[in-house]
């Protein structure tokens, strides 16, 4: 089934089609704005100085050759990065030449972005699904506000959960050339 056939379905009124197009346009703008914002946050990712200036205790994801290591940053100097890994806090020393990238997670930011996108999307979908159609037993737009609110709440919880679990808004602190 093509997306166009869904929007041009005879079961949808012209107003509902306009709402669907508006939702799709807003979501597309959000994706592009987030991509621009994320790329603006990483001005000089090729400088090892940024790694050396990280505060101790920062959770980092370090890519070393073909392996990804999740650890807690301890220190870094001109030659190596040191972090702790595992429940026992075993120290790991990684040679600077082996490090391909260092990323810092932003779980709260990912959670809030996910909640906003999910809540907005399902809220608009809930609003659109209850708009129009004057043939309801209790009149047009019956329970529109309640459905919109519950849909937005459900979307916010789902999107926030996905954002918290995936931590998709990580910032690259260092990337080898």
C-alpha positions as CSV (number, residue, x, y, z in Angstrom):
1,X,0.0,0.0,0.0
2,X,1.5,3.4,-1.0
3,X,1.5,6.3,1.3
4,X,-0.3,8.4,-1.3
5,X,-3.2,5.9,-1.5
6,X,-3.7,6.2,2.3
7,X,-3.9,10.0,2.2
8,X,-6.1,10.0,-0.9
9,X,-8.5,7.4,0.5
10,X,-12.2,8.4,0.0
11,X,-12.7,7.7,3.8
12,X,-10.7,10.7,4.7
13,X,-12.1,14.2,4.4
14,X,-10.2,17.0,2.8
15,X,-9.6,18.5,6.3
16,X,-8.2,15.2,7.6
17,X,-5.8,14.9,4.6
18,X,-4.6,18.5,5.2
19,X,-3.9,17.5,8.9
20,X,-2.0,14.4,7.8
21,X,0.1,16.4,5.3
22,X,0.8,19.1,8.0
23,X,1.9,16.4,10.5
24,X,4.3,14.9,7.9
25,X,5.7,18.3,7.1
26,X,6.3,19.1,10.8
27,X,8.0,15.7,11.4
28,X,10.2,16.2,8.4
29,X,11.2,19.7,9.6
30,X,12.0,18.3,13.1
31,X,14.2,15.6,11.6
32,X,16.2,18.2,9.5
33,X,16.4,20.7,12.5
34,X,17.7,17.9,14.7
35,X,20.3,16.9,12.2
36,X,21.5,20.5,11.8
37,X,21.6,20.9,15.6
38,X,23.5,17.7,16.1
39,X,26.1,18.6,13.5
40,X,26.6,22.1,15.0
41,X,27.4,20.6,18.4
42,X,30.6,19.0,17.1
43,X,32.9,21.8,15.9
44,X,36.4,20.1,16.1
45,X,36.1,16.4,16.6
46,X,39.7,15.7,15.4
47,X,41.3,17.3,18.5
48,X,42.6,14.9,21.2
49,X,42.6,18.0,23.5
50,X,38.8,17.6,23.8
51,X,39.3,14.0,25.2
52,X,41.9,15.2,27.6
53,X,39.6,17.9,28.9
54,X,36.7,15.5,29.7
55,X,35.8,15.4,33.4
56,X,36.6,12.2,35.3
57,X,33.6,10.1,35.8
58,X,32.0,10.8,32.4
59,X,30.5,7.8,30.7
60,X,32.0,7.4,27.3
61,X,31.7,5.1,24.3
62,X,35.2,4.4,22.8
63,X,35.5,2.8,19.4
64,X,38.8,1.0,19.2
65,X,39.5,-0.6,15.8
66,X,36.5,-2.9,15.4
67,X,35.3,-2.9,19.0
68,X,33.0,-0.6,20.9
69,X,33.9,-0.2,24.6
70,X,31.4,1.4,27.1
71,X,33.4,2.7,30.1
72,X,33.8,5.5,32.7
73,X,36.4,8.0,31.7
74,X,39.3,8.4,34.2
75,X,42.0,10.4,32.4
76,X,43.8,11.0,29.2
77,X,47.2,12.3,28.2
78,X,49.0,12.7,24.9
79,X,49.5,9.0,24.5
80,X,46.5,7.1,26.0
81,X,43.0,7.2,27.4
82,X,42.3,5.5,30.7
83,X,38.8,4.4,31.8
84,X,37.2,1.9,34.0
85,X,34.9,-0.9,32.8
86,X,32.6,-3.4,34.5
87,X,31.2,-3.8,38.0
88,X,34.7,-4.2,39.5
89,X,36.0,-1.0,37.9
90,X,38.9,-2.7,36.1
91,X,41.0,0.0,34.5
92,X,41.5,-0.1,30.7
93,X,44.4,1.8,29.1
94,X,43.8,2.5,25.4
95,X,46.6,3.7,23.1
96,X,45.7,6.9,21.4
97,X,46.6,5.5,18.0
98,X,44.1,2.7,18.4
99,X,41.2,4.9,19.4
100,X,38.9,5.7,16.4
101,X,36.3,7.7,18.2
102,X,35.1,8.9,21.6
103,X,31.4,9.7,22.2
104,X,29.6,11.1,25.2
105,X,26.0,10.1,25.8
106,X,23.2,12.5,26.6
107,X,20.5,10.2,28.0
108,X,18.3,13.0,29.4
109,X,18.4,14.9,26.1
110,X,17.6,11.8,24.1
111,X,14.7,11.0,26.5
112,X,13.3,14.6,26.1
113,X,13.6,14.6,22.3
114,X,12.0,11.2,22.1
115,X,9.1,12.2,24.4
116,X,8.5,15.4,22.4
117,X,8.5,13.7,19.0
118,X,6.4,10.8,20.2
119,X,4.0,12.9,22.2
120,X,3.6,15.4,19.4
121,X,3.1,12.8,16.7
122,X,0.5,10.7,18.6
123,X,-1.2,13.8,19.9
124,X,-1.7,15.1,16.4
125,X,-2.8,11.6,15.2
126,X,-5.3,11.4,18.1
127,X,-6.6,14.9,17.2
128,X,-6.9,14.0,13.5
129,X,-8.7,10.7,14.2
130,X,-11.4,12.4,16.3
131,X,-11.9,15.5,14.1
132,X,-14.9,16.0,11.8
133,X,-17.6,13.4,11.2
134,X,-20.8,15.0,12.6
135,X,-22.6,11.7,12.6
136,X,-21.5,10.7,16.1
137,X,-24.3,9.9,18.6
138,X,-23.0,12.7,20.9
139,X,-22.2,15.3,18.3
140,X,-19.2,16.2,16.2
141,X,-15.7,16.0,17.8
142,X,-17.0,14.0,20.8
143,X,-14.0,13.3,23.2
144,X,-11.5,15.1,20.9
145,X,-9.6,16.7,23.7
146,X,-9.5,13.6,25.8
147,X,-8.3,11.4,22.9
148,X,-5.7,13.9,21.9
149,X,-4.4,14.2,25.5
150,X,-4.2,10.5,26.0
151,X,-2.6,9.9,22.6
152,X,0.0,12.6,23.4
153,X,0.7,11.1,26.8
154,X,1.1,7.6,25.3
155,X,3.3,8.9,22.6
156,X,5.4,10.8,25.0
157,X,5.9,7.7,27.2
158,X,6.8,5.5,24.3
159,X,9.1,8.1,22.7
160,X,10.8,8.9,26.0
161,X,11.4,5.3,26.7
162,X,12.9,4.8,23.3
163,X,15.1,7.8,23.7
164,X,16.3,6.7,27.2
165,X,17.1,3.2,26.0
166,X,18.9,4.1,22.8
167,X,20.5,7.4,23.8
168,X,20.5,8.4,20.2
169,X,21.8,12.0,20.7
170,X,25.4,11.2,21.6
171,X,28.0,13.8,20.9
172,X,31.3,12.9,19.2
173,X,34.2,14.3,21.3
174,X,36.9,12.8,19.1
175,X,37.1,11.1,15.8
176,X,40.4,9.9,14.2
177,X,41.1,11.1,10.7
